[in-house]
Amino acid sequence: MKDRLIHLKEVLEYIGIKTILLALLALLTVTTIAAFIGNHTYATEMQVLQQQGELNAKESAIEYNHYLHTRSDIITLIGYTVNDMLTNGADNEAILKYLTDETNYIIASLDPETTGLYGWFNNDYLDGSGWVPDPDYVATERPWYKETLESNEKITFVEPYLDAQTGTVMMTVSVLMSDDESVVAMDVSLDEVQHIVENVAAETEGSQALVINEDGIVVAHSDKSQLGKNYLNETGTLGSLVATKLLKEGLTQFDVDTKEGKFSVYCNDLEGRWYSVSLINADIWYKPLQWTTLIFSLIAIVMVVFLIFVFLRLNAKNLELRKMHNKITQEEKRSDELQILSETDRMTGLLDRVSGKSKVGELLSAGSEGMFLELDIDNFKNFNDTYGHQVGDEVILAVADAIKNTFRTNDVTMRLGGDEFGVFAVGIVNENMGEAITNRLFYVLDKKEIEQLNGKKINISVGARLCRKEEGADFDKLYADADAAMYESKKSKGNSLTFA
């Protein structure tokens, strides 16, 4: 033992205290670097987890809203027409015929899952699908009627319910007429929403996806056993914790710890005060990562030089790739901005004539049907001559804003030039639908007030041309026909619509 100690002392003296200190410093440095790399990797994975959760929630929210928008657009257009019929004194026989025709059209071409249109009109229940209720059926006591009357929303999404026989979650979309008594409604299946949540959950390991309404009821869930549950009535469950933080505390991104594990939760608002929720089991992501970090640190200590070299090379490449990615992103952003500027009328924000014609041409080539409108401001020259060009510009902007607030995002809205505008409304294929949406435009425009006009209203003349795909019409033909119809509208005072 004494000889070994003497030998160790000689070795240390030969190496020198300075070298030993440097070696210890190198070991400490490498350990620190390894720990830093491990922490950096851990933080990166946490960021990936966060981005994945946000992506799941946002992508599913887009799909949900598209599905709900389609149904709300249908009931909105139907509601406008029925409201006009009631206002003009139409009897229930005429209203029932309209509901029946529209129900058949919707089932055949738009939504085969719906059970059709129905509602309460002139103190009577009417059903477009031909369903005859039992004698004890009181329409005004049903949730679809009562919730619509109590709602302050333009469109009411009545609380969903689980069909006990089919296991399908159903929902009613309804709208209240201007007499504050009549209601038009439509039942739709939420099977498509269920398919969306199941697909979202399947794309990410350890994830769940669901749609919940403001009352805590599960509308759709990747675990079908959760359908129809009210999470606000539960305690201690994963669902109750999520519902409490989202609906009572107003949080949209948070973590929850349960006996099932730790979950990262991401939420997005939907139509009808619903919420898209994505849950990812953080334990499934973190635990393997923690073991990886520990092993990585041990290897780093053993293979000092190699790991430092690899680390420097990897970070150098990562930095180079990041710079390249940022440069590409900036170029793409700049290109997108230039593209938008090149296609947009700078004064109104609508498409210009060339871009609008191109987009309408693309829709027609793809077989889209719809209605082309040409809109012209009545007596526009008089606005400029009497009040000045600045007021004339405000009149143009008011009409453009009314167009934006009336038509949907998938419709093509454009400024054709001067005080002339164009719209291609996708899916508007009959005069009733065309009149309903044009009357809405007149209503929105009538609400516009320009101070310098001293109460004088802005009126427009509108020419419309319906287009079905079998006609093979092009933009120029639609424009010419709508233009001729618009000049017919000019013969009437006030807001006027003429179909070609």
C-alpha positions as CSV (number, residue, x, y, z in Angstrom):
1,M,0.0,0.0,0.0
2,K,2.9,2.3,0.9
3,D,4.6,1.7,-2.4
4,R,1.4,2.4,-4.3
5,L,0.9,5.7,-2.6
6,I,4.5,6.7,-3.3
7,H,3.9,5.8,-7.0
8,L,0.7,7.8,-7.1
9,K,2.6,10.8,-5.6
10,E,5.3,10.5,-8.2
11,V,2.8,10.3,-11.1
12,L,1.0,13.4,-9.8
13,E,4.2,15.3,-9.4
14,Y,5.2,14.3,-13.0
15,I,1.9,15.5,-14.4
16,G,1.9,18.7,-12.4
17,I,-0.7,20.4,-10.4
18,K,-1.4,22.8,-13.3
19,T,-2.2,20.0,-15.7
20,I,-4.4,18.3,-13.1
21,L,-6.3,21.5,-12.6
22,L,-6.7,22.0,-16.3
23,A,-8.0,18.4,-16.6
24,L,-10.5,19.0,-13.8
25,L,-11.5,22.3,-15.5
26,A,-11.9,20.5,-18.8
27,L,-14.0,17.8,-17.1
28,L,-16.2,20.4,-15.5
29,T,-16.5,22.3,-18.7
30,V,-17.5,19.2,-20.6
31,T,-20.0,18.3,-17.9
32,T,-21.5,21.8,-18.0
33,I,-21.7,21.6,-21.8
34,A,-23.3,18.2,-21.6
35,A,-25.8,19.5,-19.1
36,F,-26.5,22.6,-21.3
37,I,-27.0,20.4,-24.4
38,G,-29.3,18.1,-22.4
39,N,-31.4,21.1,-21.2
40,H,-31.4,22.6,-24.7
41,T,-32.7,19.3,-26.1
42,Y,-35.3,19.1,-23.4
43,A,-36.4,22.7,-24.0
44,T,-36.6,22.0,-27.8
45,E,-38.7,19.0,-27.3
46,M,-41.0,20.9,-25.0
47,Q,-41.3,23.5,-27.7
48,V,-42.1,20.8,-30.3
49,L,-44.7,19.5,-27.9
50,Q,-46.3,22.9,-27.5
51,Q,-46.2,23.6,-31.3
52,Q,-47.8,20.2,-32.0
53,G,-50.6,20.8,-29.5
54,E,-51.3,24.3,-30.9
55,L,-51.2,22.9,-34.4
56,N,-53.6,20.1,-33.6
57,A,-56.1,22.6,-32.0
58,K,-55.8,25.2,-34.8
59,E,-56.1,22.7,-37.7
60,S,-59.1,20.9,-36.1
61,A,-60.7,24.3,-35.4
62,I,-60.4,25.2,-39.1
63,E,-62.1,22.0,-40.1
64,Y,-64.8,22.3,-37.4
65,N,-65.6,25.9,-38.3
66,H,-65.8,25.0,-42.0
67,Y,-68.4,22.3,-41.2
68,L,-70.4,24.6,-38.9
69,H,-70.2,27.6,-41.3
70,T,-71.7,25.6,-44.1
71,R,-74.7,24.7,-41.9
72,S,-75.1,28.2,-40.5
73,D,-74.9,29.7,-44.1
74,I,-77.7,27.4,-45.2
75,I,-80.0,28.3,-42.3
76,T,-79.1,32.0,-42.7
77,L,-80.1,32.1,-46.4
78,I,-83.3,30.1,-45.7
79,G,-84.1,32.4,-42.8
80,Y,-83.8,35.5,-45.0
81,T,-86.3,34.0,-47.5
82,V,-88.8,32.8,-44.9
83,N,-88.7,36.1,-43.1
84,D,-89.5,37.9,-46.4
85,M,-92.4,35.5,-47.0
86,L,-93.8,36.2,-43.5
87,T,-93.4,39.9,-43.9
88,N,-95.2,39.8,-47.2
89,G,-98.1,37.8,-45.7
90,A,-97.4,34.4,-47.2
91,D,-99.6,31.6,-45.8
92,N,-98.4,28.4,-44.2
93,E,-99.1,26.4,-47.3
94,A,-96.6,28.5,-49.3
95,I,-94.0,28.4,-46.5
96,L,-94.3,24.6,-46.1
97,K,-93.8,24.2,-49.9
98,Y,-90.7,26.3,-49.7
99,L,-89.4,24.3,-46.7
100,T,-90.1,21.0,-48.5
101,D,-88.3,22.2,-51.7
102,E,-85.3,23.4,-49.9
103,T,-85.1,20.3,-47.7
104,N,-85.1,18.1,-50.8
105,Y,-82.4,20.3,-52.4
106,I,-80.2,20.4,-49.3
107,I,-80.4,16.6,-48.8
108,A,-79.7,15.9,-52.4
109,S,-76.8,18.3,-53.0
110,L,-75.4,19.8,-49.8
111,D,-76.0,17.8,-46.6
112,P,-77.4,14.3,-46.9
113,E,-77.1,13.8,-43.1
114,T,-79.6,16.5,-42.2
115,T,-83.2,15.6,-41.2
116,G,-84.5,18.7,-43.1
117,L,-86.0,22.1,-42.3
118,Y,-88.8,22.7,-39.9
119,G,-90.2,25.5,-37.6
120,W,-93.0,27.4,-36.0
121,F,-94.9,29.8,-38.2
122,N,-98.2,31.6,-37.8
123,N,-98.9,29.5,-34.7
124,D,-98.4,26.2,-36.4
125,Y,-95.6,23.7,-36.7
126,L,-94.4,23.0,-40.3
127,D,-91.9,20.3,-41.3
128,G,-90.2,20.2,-44.7
129,S,-89.3,16.5,-44.5
130,G,-92.9,15.5,-44.1
131,W,-92.6,14.3,-40.5
132,V,-95.9,14.4,-38.6
133,P,-95.4,14.8,-34.8
134,D,-97.4,13.0,-32.2
135,P,-100.6,14.7,-30.9
136,D,-98.8,15.6,-27.6
137,Y,-95.9,17.3,-29.4
138,V,-95.8,21.0,-28.4
139,A,-93.3,22.7,-30.6
140,T,-93.1,25.9,-28.5
141,E,-92.0,23.8,-25.5
142,R,-89.1,22.1,-27.4
143,P,-85.5,23.1,-26.7
144,W,-85.0,24.2,-30.3
145,Y,-87.8,26.8,-30.0
146,K,-87.1,28.0,-26.5
147,E,-83.4,28.4,-26.8
148,T,-83.8,30.3,-30.1
149,L,-86.1,32.8,-28.5
150,E,-83.7,33.2,-25.5
151,S,-80.6,33.6,-27.7
152,N,-79.1,36.9,-28.6
153,E,-77.2,35.5,-31.5
154,K,-78.0,35.7,-35.2
155,I,-77.7,32.0,-35.5
156,T,-78.5,29.7,-32.5
157,F,-76.6,26.4,-32.0
158,V,-79.0,24.5,-29.8
159,E,-77.5,22.3,-27.1
160,P,-76.4,19.0,-28.7
161,Y,-78.0,15.7,-27.6
162,L,-76.9,12.1,-27.9
163,D,-79.3,9.9,-29.8
164,A,-79.6,6.8,-27.6
165,Q,-80.5,4.5,-30.4
166,T,-77.8,5.4,-33.0
167,G,-75.1,6.8,-30.6
168,T,-74.9,9.8,-32.9
169,V,-74.6,13.3,-31.5
170,M,-77.2,15.6,-33.1
171,M,-77.5,19.4,-33.1
172,T,-80.1,21.9,-34.2
173,V,-79.2,25.2,-36.0
174,S,-81.9,27.8,-35.9
175,V,-82.7,31.4,-36.6
176,L,-85.4,33.7,-35.2
177,M,-87.6,35.7,-37.6
178,S,-88.2,39.4,-37.3
179,D,-91.7,38.9,-35.7
180,D,-89.8,37.4,-32.6
181,E,-92.1,34.4,-32.7
182,S,-91.5,32.4,-35.8
183,V,-88.4,30.1,-35.9
184,V,-86.8,28.1,-38.8
185,A,-84.6,25.3,-37.7
186,M,-82.5,22.4,-39.2
187,D,-81.2,19.2,-37.4
188,V,-77.7,18.1,-38.4
189,S,-75.6,15.1,-37.5
190,L,-72.2,15.8,-35.9
191,D,-70.7,12.5,-37.2
192,E,-68.3,14.6,-39.3
193,V,-67.1,16.5,-36.3
194,Q,-66.5,13.1,-34.6
195,H,-64.5,11.9,-37.5
196,I,-62.3,15.1,-37.3
197,V,-61.5,14.6,-33.6
198,E,-60.6,11.0,-34.1
199,N,-58.3,11.8,-37.0
200,V,-56.6,14.6,-35.0
201,A,-56.0,12.3,-32.0
202,A,-54.6,9.5,-34.3
203,E,-52.0,11.8,-35.8
204,T,-50.1,12.4,-32.5
205,E,-49.0,9.8,-30.0
206,G,-50.5,10.1,-26.6
207,S,-53.1,12.7,-27.7
208,Q,-56.8,13.2,-27.2
209,A,-59.1,15.6,-29.1
210,L,-62.6,16.8,-28.3
211,V,-65.2,19.5,-28.9
212,I,-67.0,20.9,-25.9
213,N,-69.7,23.6,-25.7
214,E,-69.9,26.5,-23.2
215,D,-72.1,24.4,-20.8
216,G,-69.4,21.7,-20.5
217,I,-71.2,19.1,-22.7
218,V,-68.9,16.9,-24.9
219,V,-70.1,17.3,-28.5
220,A,-67.3,15.1,-30.0
221,H,-64.4,13.1,-28.5
222,S,-61.7,10.8,-29.8
223,D,-62.9,8.4,-27.0
224,K,-66.6,7.8,-27.9
225,S,-67.4,6.8,-24.3
226,Q,-67.1,10.5,-23.4
227,L,-69.8,11.7,-25.8
228,G,-72.7,13.6,-24.2
229,K,-71.0,13.9,-20.8
230,N,-71.1,17.2,-18.9
231,Y,-67.6,17.7,-17.6
232,L,-68.7,20.6,-15.4
233,N,-70.8,18.1,-13.4
234,E,-67.8,15.8,-12.8
235,T,-65.1,16.2,-10.1
236,G,-61.5,15.0,-10.2
237,T,-61.5,13.7,-13.8
238,L,-59.4,14.9,-16.6
239,G,-62.4,16.2,-18.4
240,S,-63.6,18.2,-15.3
241,L,-60.2,19.8,-14.9
242,V,-60.0,20.8,-18.5
243,A,-63.6,22.2,-18.5
244,T,-63.0,24.2,-15.3
245,K,-59.8,25.9,-16.6
246,L,-61.3,26.6,-20.0
247,L,-64.9,27.5,-19.2
248,K,-64.6,29.0,-15.7
249,E,-61.1,30.4,-15.6
250,G,-60.9,31.4,-19.3
251,L,-57.5,29.7,-20.0
252,T,-56.8,28.5,-23.5
253,Q,-53.3,26.9,-22.9
254,F,-52.4,25.1,-19.7
255,D,-51.1,21.9,-18.1
256,V,-53.1,19.6,-15.8
257,D,-51.9,16.8,-13.5
258,T,-54.2,13.7,-13.1
259,K,-53.8,10.1,-12.1
260,E,-53.8,9.4,-15.9
261,G,-50.6,11.6,-16.2
262,K,-49.7,15.1,-17.0
263,F,-51.4,16.7,-20.0
264,S,-50.7,19.8,-22.0
265,V,-54.0,21.3,-23.2
266,Y,-54.6,23.7,-26.1
267,C,-58.0,25.3,-26.9
268,N,-59.5,27.3,-29.8
269,D,-62.9,29.1,-30.0
270,L,-65.4,27.7,-32.5
271,E,-68.8,28.8,-33.9
272,G,-71.7,28.7,-31.6
273,R,-69.5,29.2,-28.5
274,W,-67.9,25.8,-28.8
275,Y,-64.3,25.0,-28.2
276,S,-61.8,22.8,-30.0
277,V,-59.5,21.1,-27.4
278,S,-56.3,19.2,-28.0
279,L,-54.7,17.2,-25.1
280,I,-51.2,15.7,-25.3
281,N,-49.9,13.3,-22.6
282,A,-46.7,15.0,-21.7
283,D,-45.4,12.0,-19.8
284,I,-45.3,10.0,-23.0
285,W,-43.1,12.7,-24.5
286,Y,-41.0,13.7,-21.4
287,K,-40.0,10.4,-19.8
288,P,-38.1,9.0,-22.7
289,L,-36.6,12.4,-23.2
290,Q,-35.3,12.4,-19.6
291,W,-33.6,9.1,-20.0
292,T,-32.1,10.2,-23.3
293,T,-30.7,13.3,-21.6
294,L,-29.1,11.3,-18.8
295,I,-27.5,8.8,-21.2
296,F,-26.4,11.7,-23.4
297,S,-24.6,13.4,-20.4
298,L,-22.8,10.1,-19.5
299,I,-21.6,9.6,-23.0
300,A,-20.5,13.2,-23.2
301,I,-18.3,12.9,-20.2
302,V,-16.7,9.7,-21.6
303,M,-16.3,11.0,-25.1
304,V,-15.2,14.6,-24.4
305,V,-13.5,15.5,-27.6
306,F,-15.8,13.7,-29.9
307,L,-19.0,15.2,-28.5
308,I,-17.6,18.7,-28.4
309,F,-16.7,18.3,-32.1
310,V,-20.1,16.9,-32.9
311,F,-21.9,19.5,-30.9
312,L,-20.0,22.4,-32.6
313,R,-20.6,20.9,-36.1
314,L,-24.3,20.3,-35.4
315,N,-24.9,23.7,-34.0
316,A,-23.0,25.3,-36.9
317,K,-25.3,23.4,-39.3
318,N,-28.4,24.2,-37.3
319,L,-27.5,27.9,-37.3
320,E,-26.8,27.8,-41.0
321,L,-30.2,26.0,-41.6
322,R,-32.0,28.4,-39.4
323,K,-30.5,31.4,-41.2
324,M,-31.5,29.9,-44.5
325,H,-35.0,29.1,-43.2
326,N,-35.4,32.6,-41.9
327,K,-34.3,34.0,-45.2
328,I,-36.7,31.8,-47.2
329,T,-39.5,32.7,-44.8
330,Q,-38.8,36.4,-45.2
331,E,-38.7,36.0,-49.0
332,E,-42.0,34.0,-49.0
333,K,-43.7,36.6,-46.8
334,R,-42.5,39.4,-49.0
335,S,-43.7,37.5,-52.1
336,D,-47.1,36.9,-50.5
337,E,-47.4,40.6,-49.6
338,L,-46.5,41.7,-53.1
339,Q,-49.0,39.1,-54.5
340,I,-51.8,40.5,-52.4
341,L,-50.9,44.1,-53.4
342,S,-50.8,43.1,-57.1
343,E,-54.3,41.5,-56.9
344,T,-56.0,44.1,-54.6
345,D,-57.8,47.4,-55.3
346,R,-55.8,49.6,-52.9
347,M,-58.7,51.9,-52.1
348,T,-61.3,49.3,-51.1
349,G,-59.3,46.2,-50.3
350,L,-61.4,44.2,-52.7
351,L,-59.9,42.3,-55.7
352,D,-59.3,44.4,-58.8
353,R,-61.0,43.6,-62.0
354,V,-58.2,41.5,-63.5
355,S,-57.7,39.4,-60.4
356,G,-61.5,39.0,-59.8
357,K,-62.0,37.9,-63.4
358,S,-59.2,35.3,-63.0
359,K,-60.6,33.9,-59.8
360,V,-64.1,33.7,-61.2
361,G,-62.6,31.9,-64.3
362,E,-60.9,29.4,-62.0
363,L,-64.2,28.7,-60.2
364,L,-66.1,28.2,-63.4
365,S,-63.4,25.9,-64.8
366,A,-63.7,23.8,-61.7
367,G,-67.4,23.4,-62.2
368,S,-68.6,25.9,-59.6
369,E,-72.2,27.3,-59.8
370,G,-73.3,30.6,-58.5
371,M,-74.7,34.1,-59.1
372,F,-72.7,36.9,-60.7
373,L,-73.7,40.4,-59.5
374,E,-72.9,43.8,-61.0
375,L,-73.4,46.7,-58.7
376,D,-73.4,50.3,-59.6
377,I,-73.9,53.3,-57.3
378,D,-76.9,55.4,-58.2
379,N,-76.2,59.1,-59.0
380,F,-72.5,58.8,-58.0
381,K,-71.5,61.8,-60.2
382,N,-73.9,63.9,-58.1
383,F,-72.1,62.9,-54.9
384,N,-68.8,64.1,-56.4
385,D,-70.2,67.3,-57.9
386,T,-72.3,68.3,-54.8
387,Y,-70.1,67.1,-51.9
388,G,-66.7,66.8,-53.4
389,H,-64.5,63.9,-54.4
390,Q,-63.5,63.1,-50.8
391,V,-67.1,62.3,-49.9
392,G,-67.4,60.4,-53.2
393,D,-64.5,58.2,-52.0
394,E,-66.3,57.6,-48.7
395,V,-69.4,56.5,-50.6
396,I,-67.3,54.0,-52.6
397,L,-65.7,52.7,-49.3
398,A,-69.1,52.4,-47.7
399,V,-70.4,50.2,-50.6
400,A,-67.2,48.1,-50.5
401,D,-67.6,47.6,-46.7
402,A,-71.2,46.6,-47.1
403,I,-70.1,44.0,-49.7
404,K,-67.5,42.6,-47.4
405,N,-70.0,42.3,-44.5
406,T,-72.6,40.6,-46.7
407,F,-70.8,38.0,-48.7
408,R,-68.8,35.0,-47.5
409,T,-65.0,34.5,-47.6
410,N,-65.3,32.0,-50.4
411,D,-67.3,34.4,-52.6
412,V,-65.3,36.6,-55.1
413,T,-65.7,40.3,-54.5
414,M,-64.1,42.9,-56.7
415,R,-64.1,46.5,-57.7
416,L,-64.6,46.6,-61.5
417,G,-63.7,50.3,-61.7
418,G,-65.0,53.7,-60.6
419,D,-68.3,53.1,-58.7
420,E,-68.9,49.7,-60.3
421,F,-68.5,46.5,-58.3
422,G,-68.8,42.8,-59.0
423,V,-69.5,39.7,-56.9
424,F,-69.6,36.0,-57.7
425,A,-71.6,34.3,-55.0
426,V,-70.7,30.6,-54.9
427,G,-73.6,28.2,-54.6
428,I,-76.4,30.7,-55.1
429,V,-78.3,28.9,-57.9
430,N,-81.9,30.2,-57.7
431,E,-83.6,33.6,-57.6
432,N,-85.0,33.1,-54.1
433,M,-81.5,32.6,-52.7
434,G,-80.2,35.5,-54.8
435,E,-82.9,37.9,-53.7
436,A,-82.3,36.9,-50.0
437,I,-78.6,37.7,-50.0
438,T,-79.0,40.9,-52.2
439,N,-81.7,42.1,-49.8
440,R,-79.2,41.6,-47.0
441,L,-76.7,43.8,-48.9
442,F,-79.4,46.5,-49.3
443,Y,-80.1,46.3,-45.5
444,V,-76.4,46.5,-44.6
445,L,-75.9,49.5,-47.0
446,D,-79.0,51.2,-45.7
447,K,-77.3,51.3,-42.2
448,K,-74.3,53.2,-43.6
449,E,-74.2,56.9,-42.5
450,I,-71.8,59.5,-44.0
451,E,-71.9,62.7,-42.0
452,Q,-71.5,65.1,-44.9
453,L,-74.6,63.6,-46.7
454,N,-76.9,64.9,-43.9
455,G,-79.0,61.7,-43.8
456,K,-79.1,61.1,-47.6
457,K,-78.9,57.3,-48.3
458,I,-76.7,55.5,-50.7
459,N,-78.6,53.5,-53.3
460,I,-77.3,50.9,-55.7
461,S,-78.6,49.2,-58.9
462,V,-77.9,45.5,-59.2
463,G,-77.9,43.2,-62.1
464,A,-77.7,39.4,-61.5
465,R,-76.9,36.4,-63.7
466,L,-77.4,32.9,-62.4
467,C,-74.9,30.4,-63.7
468,R,-75.1,26.6,-63.7
469,K,-72.1,24.5,-64.6
470,E,-73.8,22.8,-67.6
471,E,-74.1,26.3,-69.3
472,G,-70.3,26.6,-69.7
473,A,-70.5,30.4,-69.4
474,D,-67.4,32.5,-68.9
475,F,-66.7,35.7,-67.0
476,D,-67.3,38.0,-70.0
477,K,-70.7,36.4,-70.7
478,L,-71.8,36.7,-67.1
479,Y,-70.6,40.2,-66.8
480,A,-72.4,41.3,-70.1
481,D,-75.7,39.7,-69.0
482,A,-75.5,41.2,-65.5
483,D,-74.6,44.6,-66.9
484,A,-77.7,44.6,-69.1
485,A,-79.8,43.6,-66.1
486,M,-78.2,46.3,-64.0
487,Y,-79.3,49.0,-66.5
488,E,-82.8,47.7,-66.1
489,S,-82.5,48.2,-62.4
490,K,-81.4,51.8,-63.0
491,K,-84.9,52.5,-64.2
492,S,-86.2,52.0,-60.7
493,K,-85.5,54.4,-57.8
494,G,-83.8,53.2,-54.7
495,N,-82.0,49.8,-54.2
496,S,-83.1,47.5,-57.0
497,L,-82.3,44.0,-58.3
498,T,-82.9,42.6,-61.8
499,F,-82.1,39.1,-62.9
500,A,-80.8,38.6,-66.4
